[in-house]
Amino acid sequence: MNTTEYSQISEQNFLALGVNDLAYIKAVEIDGQPRVSIHAADGTRVAVMPNRDAAIATILRNEMEPVSVH
């Protein structure tokens, strides 16, 4: 699929890309403490971990590919 084909994909189909293979990680602050949240492809938060290493290990243990969100 080239770039032009991606620009024509619906938002719903875009969100479904990688839904079973990718987990997104994002730095967050909870109760004043830095944490890392794990999100499904649709943006739903599925877990909060104490640090990036723990988040990546959890994702890999579930046979998914971690992707960072800035």
Order of alpha helices (4+ residues) and beta strands (2+ residues): alpha-alpha-beta-beta-beta-alpha-beta
